[in-house]
Amino acid sequence: MSFTKKIVEVRITLTSGTFSGSANTKIIRGLPVKVEISNPGFPAMSSATISISGINQDDLEALTFLAFRPLTYAQGNILSVYGGDEETGLSLAFMGNIVTSVPNYNAAPNVTLEIEAMAGYYAKLLAVPPYTFKGSIPVASVLQDICEQAGLVFVNEGETKSILNPYLKGSPLQKIITLANSYNLNIALTGETVTLKSSQGNNRVVTVLNSNSGMIGYPDFTANGIRVKSEYLPTVNVGDFIKVESAVPKATGLWSIISINHSLGAHMDDAPWFTTIEANYPGGL
């Protein structure tokens, strides 16, 4: 493992309203923090749990958002987690809507702020009219309209497929899931961005994992394929490939990522800094 000073920065941004000092973004850095990020791949949504110690009382008050008013809080509050070190700088590890943010006084005076966040949470809750169109329309145009309803960013990576007479109901997220399932679309939801990937060709990233590139221990086999633990890998995504090089029989080869979990920590003893990947054979087992 590279022995550099690790940095975890948490940013909470209000789309309406401000914190004290008239700022709409609260940046938390330099405090003991632990982050667990889960990305099971679309249509499931990535999520994060964050525990931060050492926040003063006024900031705890401002950062407390409760789950019994989910639509109100999810609409206005975006949580971003950045990870890195003093040499390479920071990169985005997670972005999503706050589900809950509450203080935990059970270990006082060591009070922690416990945050749960989920990508696309507001888009899951939002009630909007059905989407309908008579005739043929590019699927990218449909997704663009749906994303605009929920305040999501839409990116088309070259998909040209058209669909006929679409009728979609439910929340914006449910509409996107229905489209993906009905028309065999390759969609990724990352933070507040919906990406439609081309069904033609394959430009997926390949990351080599071995003892020299940061792999920790040895791969394990699962019911779906393989599990590999590595030093934190911010650039891998569900759907990308990993090329495993290991002494474990049958583990060496090309695998397709089906889920990713990141464990990050800073300013605490035994702070985690690793990524766990589950993958299967590209063509299935």
Residue pairs with C-beta under 8 A, 6 or more apart in sequence:
1 214
1 216
1 231
1 273
2 85
2 231
4 85
4 86
4 87
4 88
5 85
5 86
6 83
6 84
6 85
6 264
6 265
6 266
6 271
6 273
7 29
7 82
7 83
7 84
7 85
7 86
7 90
7 266
8 29
8 33
8 35
8 81
8 82
8 83
8 264
8 265
8 266
9 27
9 28
9 29
9 81
9 82
9 83
9 90
10 27
10 28
10 29
10 33
10 35
10 50
10 52
10 79
10 80
10 81
10 82
10 115
11 25
11 26
11 27
11 28
11 79
11 80
11 81
11 82
12 25
12 26
12 28
12 63
12 77
12 78
12 79
12 80
12 98
12 101
13 24
13 25
13 26
13 77
13 78
13 79
13 80
14 24
14 25
14 76
14 77
15 24
15 75
15 76
15 77
15 78
15 151
16 76
17 24
17 76
18 24
19 25
19 26
19 62
20 58
20 62
26 59
26 62
26 63
28 52
28 55
30 267
31 52
31 53
31 54
31 55
31 267
32 52
32 53
32 54
32 266
32 267
32 268
33 50
33 51
33 52
33 53
33 265
33 266
33 267
33 268
34 50
34 51
34 263
34 264
34 265
34 268
34 271
34 272
35 48
35 49
35 50
35 51
35 81
35 83
35 93
35 94
35 262
35 263
35 264
35 265
36 48
36 49
36 50
36 261
36 262
36 263
37 46
37 47
37 48
37 81
37 93
37 94
37 260
37 261
37 262
37 263
37 264
38 46
38 47
38 48
38 259
38 260
38 261
39 46
39 237
39 238
39 259
39 260
39 261
39 262
40 46
40 238
40 258
40 259
41 238
41 239
41 258
41 259
42 177
42 180
42 187
42 188
42 189
42 238
43 176
43 177
43 180
43 181
45 96
45 118
45 119
45 120
45 121
45 124
45 173
45 189
46 94
46 96
46 118
46 119
46 189
46 190
47 96
47 116
47 117
47 118
47 119
48 79
48 81
48 94
48 96
48 115
48 116
48 117
48 118
49 114
49 115
49 116
50 79
50 81
50 113
50 114
50 115
50 116
50 117
51 112
51 113
51 114
51 115
52 112
52 113
52 115
53 110
53 111
53 112
53 113
53 268
55 63
55 103
55 111
55 113
60 103
60 111
60 113
63 101
63 113
63 115
64 101
64 102
64 103
65 73
65 77
65 98
65 100
65 101
65 102
66 73
66 100
66 102
67 99
67 100
70 99
70 121
70 125
71 122
71 125
71 126
73 98
74 97
74 98
74 99
74 121
74 122
74 125
75 97
75 122
75 126
77 97
77 98
77 101
78 95
78 96
78 97
78 98
78 192
79 94
79 95
79 96
79 97
79 98
79 115
79 117
80 92
80 94
80 95
80 191
81 92
81 93
81 94
81 95
81 264
82 90
82 91
82 92
82 93
83 90
83 91
83 93
83 232
83 234
83 262
83 264
84 90
84 91
84 234
91 234
91 235
92 191
92 234
93 234
93 262
93 264
94 117
94 119
94 191
94 262
95 119
95 190
95 191
95 192
96 117
96 118
96 119
96 120
96 121
96 191
96 192
97 117
97 118
97 119
97 120
97 121
97 122
98 115
98 116
98 117
99 116
99 117
99 118
99 121
100 114
100 115
100 116
101 113
101 114
101 115
101 116
102 113
102 114
103 111
103 112
103 113
103 114
104 111
104 112
104 113
104 114
105 111
118 124
119 189
119 190
119 191
119 192
120 152
120 173
120 189
120 192
122 150
122 151
123 150
123 151
123 152
123 171
123 172
123 173
123 176
124 171
124 173
124 174
125 171
126 149
126 150
126 171
126 172
127 171
128 149
128 150
128 171
128 172
130 167
130 168
130 169
131 142
131 145
131 146
131 166
131 167
131 168
131 169
131 175
132 166
132 167
132 168
133 142
133 165
133 166
134 165
135 164
135 165
136 162
136 163
136 164
137 162
137 163
137 166
138 160
138 161
138 162
139 159
139 161
139 162
139 163
139 179
139 183
139 185
139 196
140 154
140 156
140 159
140 160
140 196
142 163
142 166
142 168
142 179
143 154
143 156
143 176
143 179
143 187
143 194
143 196
144 154
144 156
146 168
146 172
146 175
146 176
146 179
147 153
147 154
147 172
147 176
147 194
148 154
149 172
150 171
150 172
150 173
151 192
152 172
152 192
152 193
152 194
153 192
153 193
153 194
154 193
154 194
154 195
154 196
155 193
155 194
155 195
155 196
156 195
156 196
157 195
157 196
157 197
157 198
158 197
158 198
158 200
159 185
159 186
159 196
159 197
159 198
159 199
161 183
161 185
161 199
163 179
163 183
166 179
168 175
168 178
168 179
169 175
170 178
176 187
176 189
176 194
179 185
179 187
180 186
180 187
184 199
185 196
185 199
186 196
186 197
186 198
186 199
186 239
187 194
187 195
187 196
187 197
188 194
188 195
188 197
188 237
188 238
188 239
189 195
190 237
197 239
204 239
204 240
204 241
205 235
205 236
205 237
205 240
205 241
206 240
206 241
206 242
206 243
206 254
207 233
207 235
207 236
207 240
207 241
207 242
207 243
208 242
208 243
208 245
209 215
209 228
209 230
209 242
209 243
209 244
209 245
209 277
210 244
210 245
210 246
213 230
214 230
214 231
214 233
215 228
215 229
215 230
215 244
215 246
216 229
216 230
216 231
216 274
217 229
218 246
218 247
218 248
218 251
219 226
219 227
219 228
219 244
219 246
219 248
219 251
220 226
220 227
220 228
221 227
221 250
221 251
222 278
224 258
224 278
224 280
224 285
225 255
225 258
225 278
225 279
225 280
225 281
225 285
226 244
226 251
226 255
226 278
226 279
226 280
227 276
227 277
227 278
227 279
228 242
228 244
228 276
228 277
228 279
229 274
229 275
229 276
229 277
230 274
230 275
230 276
230 277
231 273
231 274
231 275
232 262
232 264
232 273
232 274
232 275
233 275
233 277
234 262
236 242
236 257
236 260
236 275
236 277
237 257
237 260
238 257
238 258
238 259
238 260
239 256
239 257
240 256
240 257
241 254
241 255
241 256
241 257
241 282
242 254
242 255
242 257
242 277
242 279
243 253
243 254
243 255
244 251
244 252
244 253
244 255
245 252
246 252
253 281
254 281
254 282
255 279
255 280
255 281
255 282
256 279
256 280
256 281
256 282
257 277
257 278
257 279
258 278
258 279
258 280
259 277
259 278
260 275
260 276
260 277
260 278
261 275
261 276
262 274
262 275
262 276
263 272
263 273
263 274
263 275
263 276
264 271
264 272
264 273
265 271
265 272
265 273
